[in-house]
């Protein structure tokens, strides 16, 4: 490793020790047990570190080109060693996620079969996570604030959760007093996971339905149903891209979001209802302009900035839009 490389790692260690103290103090004060500690703070040390009650997850975020260079794996192992030393944890308590070229179905692929499932608490609710077996753990920490907002907005409402992943938003909606929730996802694994999350928090009634389906196909079929349900609150956080064989057509959030949002608006949203749309595509641009929303009687409010938690320094971790009826004077 070069002298410059060692210098960056020394900076990383010093930064990590400082962040550890700051984050632990903040997390204790806010009663938060799952949070981000480090997020590419030092450009030469391109990784992300998340903390959970029983372990830490270290993601290698270096470019594919840099990853292919000689000595990269040795350097990442050195970064991992620094993390273990700073937090005084064993190898078994640090889970490493190495970057690879993403494909459309990667979010559903297993990385290991270790079965490291555990329950963690967030806002007095419990969620099942897995630190080793998947690229993601089962709980997107950057949406902690959004989940809280959803809970406070859900009372007395019917909620449709599309691309529902492990159902965390449905759990929050149910805890906030939603009359019913419907969660739809392509992955049976994640649908089963969502069911466990709902049941663990006491939401076992038929009012909290989970559907394993291709969302676009499900919507197409539902539009033909004259007796289809309409929903007071629709939340969707779709993948950036997917070409899963389970889907009838390829999904790309930039090219497909406009038609999807307008279809939800006209065919699935109740009078006075709201759509909450989130994406983690860093270059995303909303293709329905302000004038078109206005013509349809709606306004689109960008709530991205206020929805990103303080432990996330990456302002592009997600974008969040709330589409609601235009305020009348």
C-alpha positions as CSV (number, residue, x, y, z in Angstrom):
1,X,0.0,0.0,0.0
2,X,1.3,3.5,-0.9
3,X,2.2,6.1,1.7
4,X,-0.8,8.1,0.5
5,X,-3.0,5.0,1.1
6,X,-1.8,4.7,4.7
7,X,-2.4,8.4,5.3
8,X,-6.0,8.1,4.1
9,X,-6.6,5.1,6.4
10,X,-5.1,7.0,9.4
11,X,-7.5,9.8,8.6
12,X,-10.3,7.3,8.4
13,X,-9.5,5.8,11.8
14,X,-9.4,9.2,13.4
15,X,-12.7,10.2,11.7
16,X,-14.3,6.9,12.8
17,X,-13.3,7.4,16.4
18,X,-14.9,10.9,16.4
19,X,-18.0,9.7,14.7
20,X,-18.4,6.8,17.1
21,X,-18.6,9.1,20.1
22,X,-20.9,11.6,18.3
23,X,-23.3,9.0,16.9
24,X,-23.5,6.9,20.1
25,X,-24.4,10.0,22.1
26,X,-27.0,11.1,19.6
27,X,-28.5,7.6,19.2
28,X,-28.9,7.3,23.0
29,X,-30.6,10.6,23.3
30,X,-32.9,9.9,20.4
31,X,-33.5,6.2,21.4
32,X,-32.3,5.0,17.9
33,X,-30.6,1.6,17.7
34,X,-30.0,1.3,13.9
35,X,-28.1,4.1,12.3
36,X,-25.4,5.2,9.8
37,X,-22.0,6.0,11.2
38,X,-19.7,6.6,8.2
39,X,-20.7,7.5,4.6
40,X,-17.7,8.1,2.4
41,X,-16.7,11.1,4.6
42,X,-13.1,10.8,3.3
43,X,-13.1,10.5,-0.5
44,X,-10.1,8.1,-0.5
45,X,-12.0,5.7,1.8
46,X,-15.1,4.9,-0.1
47,X,-17.3,2.8,2.2
48,X,-20.4,3.0,4.3
49,X,-20.8,1.7,7.9
50,X,-24.1,1.0,9.5
51,X,-24.7,0.0,13.1
52,X,-27.3,-2.4,14.4
53,X,-27.7,-3.7,18.0
54,X,-25.8,-6.9,17.4
55,X,-23.4,-6.0,14.6
56,X,-22.1,-3.6,12.1
57,X,-22.3,-3.7,8.3
58,X,-19.5,-2.4,6.1
59,X,-20.2,-1.7,2.4
60,X,-17.4,-1.3,-0.1
61,X,-18.6,1.6,-2.3
62,X,-15.4,2.0,-4.4
63,X,-15.8,2.1,-8.1
64,X,-15.6,-1.2,-10.1
65,X,-12.5,0.1,-11.8
66,X,-10.7,0.7,-8.5
67,X,-12.0,-2.6,-7.1
68,X,-10.2,-4.4,-9.9
69,X,-6.9,-2.8,-9.1
70,X,-4.2,-4.9,-7.4
71,X,-4.3,-4.6,-3.6
72,X,-7.9,-3.5,-3.3
73,X,-9.1,-6.5,-1.3
74,X,-6.1,-6.1,1.0
75,X,-7.0,-2.5,1.6
76,X,-10.7,-3.3,2.2
77,X,-9.6,-5.9,4.7
78,X,-7.5,-3.2,6.4
79,X,-10.5,-0.9,6.6
80,X,-12.5,-3.7,8.2
81,X,-9.7,-4.3,10.7
82,X,-9.8,-0.6,11.7
83,X,-13.6,-0.8,12.2
84,X,-13.2,-3.8,14.4
85,X,-10.5,-2.1,16.4
86,X,-12.4,1.2,16.9
87,X,-15.6,-0.6,18.0
88,X,-13.9,-3.4,19.8
89,X,-15.9,-6.1,18.1
90,X,-15.1,-9.6,16.8
91,X,-14.9,-10.7,13.1
92,X,-18.3,-12.3,13.5
93,X,-19.9,-9.0,14.5
94,X,-18.7,-7.1,11.3
95,X,-20.5,-8.1,8.1
96,X,-18.8,-7.1,4.8
97,X,-20.6,-6.3,1.6
98,X,-18.4,-6.0,-1.4
99,X,-19.5,-4.0,-4.4
100,X,-20.3,-5.7,-7.7
101,X,-21.9,-4.7,-11.0
102,X,-25.6,-4.4,-10.3
103,X,-28.2,-6.4,-12.3
104,X,-31.9,-5.9,-12.2
105,X,-32.7,-8.7,-9.8
106,X,-29.7,-8.3,-7.4
107,X,-31.8,-6.9,-4.6
108,X,-33.5,-10.3,-4.3
109,X,-30.3,-12.4,-4.6
110,X,-28.8,-14.1,-1.5
111,X,-25.2,-13.4,-0.7
112,X,-24.9,-16.1,1.9
113,X,-27.1,-18.6,3.8
114,X,-26.1,-17.9,7.4
115,X,-29.6,-17.2,8.7
116,X,-28.5,-14.3,10.9
117,X,-32.0,-13.0,11.6
118,X,-32.7,-10.8,14.6
119,X,-35.4,-8.4,15.7
120,X,-34.6,-4.7,16.1
121,X,-36.7,-1.9,17.5
122,X,-37.5,1.4,15.8
123,X,-40.1,3.8,17.4
124,X,-41.4,1.0,19.7
125,X,-42.0,-1.2,16.6
126,X,-40.1,-4.4,15.9
127,X,-38.5,-5.4,12.5
128,X,-36.8,-8.5,11.4
129,X,-33.4,-7.9,9.9
130,X,-30.6,-10.1,8.4
131,X,-27.1,-8.7,8.4
132,X,-25.3,-11.4,6.4
133,X,-27.5,-13.0,3.8
134,X,-28.7,-10.2,1.5
135,X,-27.3,-7.0,0.0
136,X,-29.8,-5.0,2.1
137,X,-30.6,-5.9,5.7
138,X,-34.4,-5.6,5.6
139,X,-34.8,-2.0,6.9
140,X,-33.8,1.0,4.9
141,X,-32.4,3.3,7.5
142,X,-32.5,6.5,5.3
143,X,-36.4,6.3,5.4
144,X,-36.6,6.5,9.2
145,X,-38.2,10.0,9.1
146,X,-40.5,9.1,6.2
147,X,-41.8,6.1,8.1
148,X,-42.6,8.3,11.0
149,X,-44.4,10.8,8.8
150,X,-46.4,8.0,7.2
151,X,-47.5,6.7,10.6
152,X,-48.7,10.2,11.6
153,X,-50.7,10.5,8.3
154,X,-52.3,7.1,8.2
155,X,-55.0,7.3,10.9
156,X,-58.4,6.2,9.5
157,X,-57.0,5.7,6.0
158,X,-56.6,2.8,3.5
159,X,-53.0,2.5,2.5
160,X,-51.5,0.8,-0.6
161,X,-47.8,0.0,-0.3
162,X,-46.3,-0.8,-3.7
163,X,-42.8,-2.4,-4.1
164,X,-43.3,-3.0,-0.4
165,X,-40.0,-4.9,0.3
166,X,-40.2,-6.2,3.9
167,X,-43.3,-4.2,4.7
168,X,-41.9,-1.6,7.2
169,X,-44.1,1.2,5.8
170,X,-47.1,-1.0,6.2
171,X,-46.2,-1.7,9.8
172,X,-45.9,2.0,10.4
173,X,-49.2,2.8,8.7
174,X,-51.0,0.1,10.7
175,X,-49.4,1.4,13.9
176,X,-50.7,4.9,13.0
177,X,-54.2,3.7,12.8
178,X,-54.7,2.8,9.1
179,X,-58.0,1.0,8.6
180,X,-56.3,-1.3,6.1
181,X,-53.0,-1.8,4.4
182,X,-52.2,-3.7,1.2
183,X,-48.5,-4.5,0.5
184,X,-47.4,-5.7,-2.9
185,X,-44.0,-7.0,-3.9
186,X,-42.5,-9.2,-6.6
187,X,-40.4,-11.3,-4.2
188,X,-42.1,-14.1,-2.2
189,X,-39.2,-13.9,0.2
190,X,-39.9,-10.3,1.1
191,X,-43.7,-10.9,1.2
192,X,-43.2,-13.6,3.8
193,X,-40.8,-11.2,5.6
194,X,-43.4,-8.5,5.6
195,X,-46.0,-10.9,7.0
196,X,-43.7,-11.6,9.9
197,X,-43.1,-7.9,10.6
198,X,-46.8,-7.2,10.6
199,X,-47.6,-10.2,12.9
200,X,-44.7,-9.4,15.3
201,X,-46.3,-6.0,15.9
202,X,-49.8,-7.4,16.4
203,X,-51.3,-6.7,13.0
204,X,-52.7,-10.1,12.1
205,X,-56.1,-9.2,10.8
206,X,-57.3,-9.6,7.3
207,X,-57.2,-5.8,7.0
208,X,-53.5,-6.1,6.4
209,X,-53.1,-7.9,3.1
210,X,-49.9,-9.0,1.4
211,X,-49.8,-9.8,-2.3
212,X,-46.9,-11.5,-4.1
213,X,-47.2,-10.1,-7.7
214,X,-45.7,-8.1,-10.5
215,X,-46.9,-4.7,-9.6
216,X,-47.4,-3.4,-13.1
217,X,-49.3,-6.5,-14.1
218,X,-51.4,-6.4,-11.0
219,X,-52.3,-2.7,-11.7
220,X,-53.1,-3.5,-15.3
221,X,-55.5,-6.3,-14.2
222,X,-57.1,-4.1,-11.5
223,X,-57.8,-1.3,-13.9
224,X,-60.2,-3.6,-15.7
225,X,-62.1,-4.3,-12.4
226,X,-65.0,-1.9,-12.1
227,X,-65.2,-2.7,-8.4
228,X,-61.5,-2.1,-7.6
229,X,-60.5,-0.5,-4.4
230,X,-59.3,3.1,-4.2
231,X,-56.8,4.1,-1.5
232,X,-56.4,7.2,0.6
233,X,-52.6,7.0,0.8
234,X,-50.4,5.3,-1.8
235,X,-46.7,4.8,-1.0
236,X,-44.2,3.5,-3.6
237,X,-40.4,3.2,-3.4
238,X,-39.6,1.3,-6.6
239,X,-36.2,-0.1,-7.7
240,X,-34.2,2.0,-10.1
241,X,-34.1,-0.8,-12.6
242,X,-35.3,-4.4,-12.8
243,X,-35.3,-7.0,-15.5
244,X,-36.5,-9.9,-13.4
245,X,-37.9,-12.9,-15.4
246,X,-40.9,-12.7,-13.0
247,X,-41.9,-9.4,-14.6
248,X,-43.7,-9.1,-17.9
249,X,-41.7,-6.0,-18.9
250,X,-38.5,-4.3,-17.9
251,X,-38.7,-1.6,-15.2
252,X,-36.8,1.6,-15.3
253,X,-37.9,4.3,-12.8
254,X,-36.9,7.3,-15.0
255,X,-38.8,6.2,-18.1
256,X,-41.8,4.5,-16.4
257,X,-42.6,6.7,-13.4
258,X,-44.7,9.2,-15.2
259,X,-47.3,6.7,-16.5
260,X,-47.3,4.8,-13.2
261,X,-48.0,7.9,-11.1
262,X,-50.7,9.1,-13.5
263,X,-52.4,5.7,-13.5
264,X,-52.3,5.6,-9.7
265,X,-53.7,9.1,-9.6
266,X,-56.7,8.4,-12.0
267,X,-57.5,4.8,-11.2
268,X,-56.4,4.0,-7.6
269,X,-56.4,7.1,-5.5
270,X,-59.5,8.1,-3.6
271,X,-60.8,11.6,-3.6
272,X,-58.6,13.8,-1.5
273,X,-55.9,11.0,-1.3
274,X,-52.1,11.4,-1.5
275,X,-49.3,9.6,-3.3
276,X,-45.9,9.4,-1.7
277,X,-43.2,8.5,-4.2
278,X,-39.6,7.8,-3.4
279,X,-36.6,6.8,-5.5
280,X,-32.9,6.3,-4.9
281,X,-31.9,6.9,-8.5
282,X,-29.4,9.7,-8.1
283,X,-30.1,11.3,-11.5
284,X,-33.9,11.1,-11.2
285,X,-35.9,14.0,-12.7
286,X,-39.7,14.2,-12.2
287,X,-41.3,14.2,-15.7
288,X,-44.7,15.6,-14.6
289,X,-44.3,19.3,-14.4
290,X,-45.9,21.7,-11.9
291,X,-48.4,22.9,-14.5
292,X,-49.7,19.5,-15.3
293,X,-50.2,18.6,-11.7
294,X,-52.1,21.9,-11.3
295,X,-54.3,21.1,-14.2
296,X,-55.2,17.8,-12.6
297,X,-56.0,19.5,-9.3
298,X,-52.8,18.3,-7.5
299,X,-49.5,19.7,-6.3
300,X,-46.2,17.8,-6.1
301,X,-44.2,18.7,-3.0
302,X,-40.5,17.8,-2.9
303,X,-39.8,16.7,0.7
304,X,-36.4,15.2,0.0
305,X,-34.3,17.6,2.1
306,X,-36.3,17.3,5.3
307,X,-36.8,13.5,4.9
308,X,-33.1,12.7,5.2
309,X,-32.0,11.8,8.7
310,X,-29.1,13.6,10.4
311,X,-26.9,10.5,10.4
312,X,-27.0,10.5,6.6
313,X,-24.5,13.0,5.0
314,X,-25.5,11.9,1.5
315,X,-28.1,14.4,0.3
316,X,-28.8,12.1,-2.7
317,X,-29.5,9.0,-0.7
318,X,-33.2,9.3,-1.9
319,X,-35.7,11.7,-3.3
320,X,-39.2,12.0,-1.8
321,X,-42.3,13.6,-3.5
322,X,-45.7,14.0,-1.9
323,X,-48.5,14.4,-4.5
324,X,-51.6,15.8,-2.9
325,X,-54.8,17.8,-3.8
326,X,-54.0,21.4,-4.5
327,X,-54.8,23.6,-1.5
328,X,-58.0,25.6,-2.0
329,X,-58.2,29.1,-0.7
